[in-house]
């Protein structure tokens, strides 16, 4: 049980293990790159595939000691918890249905957790996992990557500083096109599990990218959603889960908004966009242009704020790694979440790190959308 860092925690890298994310996994590679950027972590163990042969082959490519390449996450959790040099945290990059059992197996042994989203496939499972993590006093990072962009944190700071006044409208959209055809029937492994309710859970695009859009809107605005009315669609014939979601949102305090997430929007790559309007001004962020944030004060020309040059503290050195004009992007945003985790593990503040609260909010959102859709888009309370 190593819920607390050891006496050498200030002078060594954090030892990571990874479950899932083996050779060929985009998200596994993204986690590993992000963990290396600030030189705070070292990958030392893994159960990288449900196939022991693929797991071992992946471990060899990643220079993991063969004795710490495991055939199952259960064996890994048990063995690593007993080692003096065992892992400090586990990275969970499996299909959704394994998030809770894997995270729980390690949390019960006092090992911190870094987990891909969504947190679970049901709110009840998410709440049960949260109880275990909290009972053991563990850190839990949920990798909502876009919360790591400096200009997203800049936007949050502007809202909190009152630069937009009282918020009125929050609009968020996340459009992709990679599931516009039935690629899950054509050998695409990433699409295959996402289209399978047994592994993805009851939500398709809703859980995969809708939760990212929802977290971004909540993160920047700081507002809670009180009610929503939602409609799910499945456009590709033969597909079981949704590939398109639309939801109207009623926020606390009277603000209104809409969320649109689609993986069948032809020509869209990774078009995550957020617009926030208040009584004094508005903000517009486009994930495909992450160095920029548009700020439009009421009655004045819009201003383009750029990372490293904006007049507020968050977008300066504390959240950036290189000078303005040298573009930072997705991997650096991902690495910022890992840096938040490392800071907290070493005894500092966790800051803006997404965690269990974001995961539980995401699951409440998923279940409310599903509930509303089943009732022909009836308004439901979160």
N, C-alpha and C positions, 0 to 999 in steps of 0.2 A: 504494500500500500504506500504510494508515494504522492499523496495529494499535495504535499508541500515540497517546494524545491529543496535540493540538498545544499549543504554549505558552500559548494563550489558553483552554485548556479550563476553567479555573476561572471564567472570566468570560463564557462564552457558553452558549447552549442546545446540546444535543446534536442534531445534524442526523440526522433519520430519513428512511428511505425505506420504502415499504410495497409488498409484492407480494400481490395479492389484496385482499379486504376493501373492494371498491368499494361504490357506492351500493346500499343494501338489505341489506348484510351486517351481521348483528348483531355478530359477533365483531370485524369490522374497526372498527366504531364503538366498541365497548368498549375496544379497544386505544387508539384515538385519544383518547377521553375520559380514560382512565387516564394516558396520557402527558402530558396537559395539566394535570392536577390540581395537581402540584407545580411546574409551570412550568420543568421541566428539559429539555424536548424541543421540537423544532420539526419538523413534517412538511414536507419540501421536495421530495420526489420520489416517484414511484410507477409501478408497472405494475399497475393496480388491477383489471384484468379480462383474461380471455383474449380478449375482443372488444375490438379497438382503439377502436371507437366508444364502447363503454360505459366503457372505461378513461379516455378523454379527457373524457367527460361527467362522470364521477366526479371527475376531477382539477379540473375547473372548479368544481364545487360545493365542493371542499375548498380552493380558492384556491391550488392548486399551479401554478407557472409552466408554461405549455404546453410549453416546451422541455424540461421535466423530467418530462413525462408520456410514458411509454414503452409501446410496443406489445408488448414482451416483457420478461421478467425478464433474459434474456441480454443484450439491448441495454442495459438499465438497469445491470446490473452492470459492463459494460464502460465505459459512458460515465461513470458516477459515480466509478469508480475513477481516472479520468483527470482529474477536475476538482480544482482547488485547494480548492474549497468543497464537495467531494463529501460524500455521506452518511457518517456515522460508524457507523451501524448500520442493518440492514434488519430489518423486521418481516415475518414470513412467516405469512400468514393464508389459506392456500390449502387445498383438499382435501388429505388426508393423503399421497397419492401424489406430490405435488410438494414436500413438506417438504424432503426430502434434496437433490434436484437444485437447488432454489432456494437453500437455505442453503449448499450447496457452491459454487455459482457466485459468491457474494459472499465466502465465507470464503477462497476461493483468491485473492481480491484484497485480503485484509487487512481486510475489513469485518466488524465484530461482528454477531452474530445474536440476534434475539429471535424465538422460534418458538412457535406454538401446538402443543399436544400432540395425539396422540402424536408422538414424535420421528420415527418412520419407519413403514414398512409391513412391515419385517422387521428382526430383530436384526442381521443381517449389514450391511444398509445403514446402520443406526444406528452401528455400530462403525466403519465406513469414514468416515462423516461426522465422528465424534468424533476420529479420527486427524488429519483435515485441520484441524479447529478447534484442536486442541492443538498441532499443528506450527506454526501461525501465531501462537500465543499470544493467542488471541482470547477475549473474553467471550461466553458463550452463556447466554441466559435462556430457559428453557422455562416457559411461562406456566401453571403449576398454580396458578390464581388463589386457591384456598382456603388455600394456605399463607401468604397475605398478611393474613388476618384477625388482628387483635390477640389475640383470645381463643384462636385456634388456636396462636399462638406462646406465649401464656400457658400453655396445656395442655402444650405441649412443655417449657416451663421447669419446670412442676410435676413432670413425669415425671423430668426430668434432676436435679432437686433431691432426688429420693427421696421425695417426698410420698406417692406411691402404693405405695412399697415395691417388692418384686419383682413384675414384671408377670406376670399369669396368663392374662388373656383380652383380646383385641382384636377388637371387633366393629365392622364398618363397613358401611353400606348407602347406596345412591344410587338413589332411585326417581323416575322421571318417567313421564308418561303421553302425551307428545305424539306418540309413534309407535304408539299403541294402535290406530290405523286405518292403512290403506295410503296415507298422505298423500304418499308418494313417487310414487304413481301419479296424483296429483291436482294436480300442478303446484307442489308445495312444493320449491323449489330446495335448501334446507338438508337436507331429508330425502332428496332424490333422490340426491345424491352419497354421503350416508352409507349408503345402501342398495345402493350399487354397489361390488362387490369390486375393480373396476379402479381406483377412486379412493379408497375408504376403506381398502383393504387387507383382510386376511382376518378382521378383527374388527369387529363392529357396535357394539352397546352396550358390549361389552367394551373396545374401544379408545376409544370416545367418552366414556363416563363411568366405566367400570370402572377405567381408569387413574387418574382423579381420586381415586376411593375408595382405591385401593391406595396412591397417593402420600401421601394424608392419613394413613392408618394408619401407614405407615412414618415419615413426618415427625414425628408426635407421639410414637409409641412408641419410635422409634430402633432398632427391632428389624428384623433381616433375616428374610425368609421362607425357610425351608429346603426345605419340601415343600408341595405342595398337591394337592387332589383337586377337580376341577371338572366342572360340567355346564352346557352351553349349550343354550338353547332358542330356537326361532323360532316365535312364537305367531301372527303375522299371516300368513295364507295368501299365497303368491306372493313372499314376501320371501326373499332369498338369504342374508343375514347374520343373525347372532343379534340378538335384541332383549331377551334376558334371560340373566343369568349368575349362578350360585351356586358358591361355592368354599369349601372348608374349608382352613384354613391352619395349618401347624405352624411356629412361630417358633423361632429360636435360643434356647437357654436353657430350653426346655420350655414356653413360652407357647403357647396355642392361640387360634384365632380363626376367624371366618367373614366372607366378603365376599359381598354381594348387590347386584347392579346391574341395574336394569330400566328400560326405556323404554316398557313397556306396563302399568304399574301405575296403573290407573284412579283418577283423583282426586289423584294425586301431582304436585306442581309441580316443585320442585327440592329434594327431600327427601334431602339428604346429611347423614348422622348418624354420629357416632363415639362408641363407648363403650369405655373402657379400665379394666380392673379389676386391682388389685394386692393385695398382702398387707396393705397399710395403708389403702387407700381406692380410690376410683374417680372417673372423669371422664366427663361426658356433654356433647357439643357437637352442636348442631343448626344447620345452615347457614341455615335460615330464621329463626333467632333469633340472629344472629351477634354481638350485643352481650353475650351471656350464655354462661357456662360453669358447669355444675353440678359441684361438688366434694363428694364424700361420704366423709369419713374413716370408717374402720372403727369401728362402734359409736357413731357420733355422727350428729346430724341433718345432712342434706345442706345445703350452703351454695351460695347463688347468687352467683357472682362476676360483676361487670359491668365492662365496659371503662371504664377511667379511675378505677375504685374498688377494683379488686382489689389485694391487698397485695403484689404482686410487680412488679418493674420493667418487664417487657416490655410490659404492657398500659397503661403510663402514657404520658407525653409522647413518648417515643422511637418509639412505634408508632402514635400517634393524632394526629389533626389538629385535632379540636375537643373541647370539654369533654364530660364524661360527661353523658348525658341528651340530647345532640344526636346522633341515630343515625348511625353510619357503616355502610356496607354493601358491596355487591359491587364497585362502581366504586372505592371507596377501597382495598379489598383488592387489586384489580388494580393500582391506582396504587402501592401499597407495593412490589410487585415491580419496577415501573419505577423507583421511588426507590432500591431496592437496586442495580439496574443502574447508575443514574446515579452513585451513590456509588462503585461499583467502577470505573467508567469514569474518574472524576476522581481515581483513585489510592487510594481507601479500600478498606475490606474489603467483600467481597460479602455477608457475613453469611449470612442464611438463604435467599438467592436460589436457587430451583430451577434446575438446569442439566443438563449432560450426564449426570451420574451418575443423576439422577432419570429422565431419558429412557431410558437404557440399562436401568435397573431396570424401568421400565414395559414395555419391549419383551421383557425376559426373562419378566416376568409374563404378557404376552399369549401368548407362544409356549408357556409351560408350561401355561397354561389350555387352549389349543388341543390340545396334546399329550395332556393328561389326558382331555379330552372325547373325542378320537378313540379312546381306550382304555377307554371306558365308565367314566369317572371314576376311573381308576386313579391312585394316588399317584405323583407325579413330582417329581424334584428340580430346583430352579431352578439 
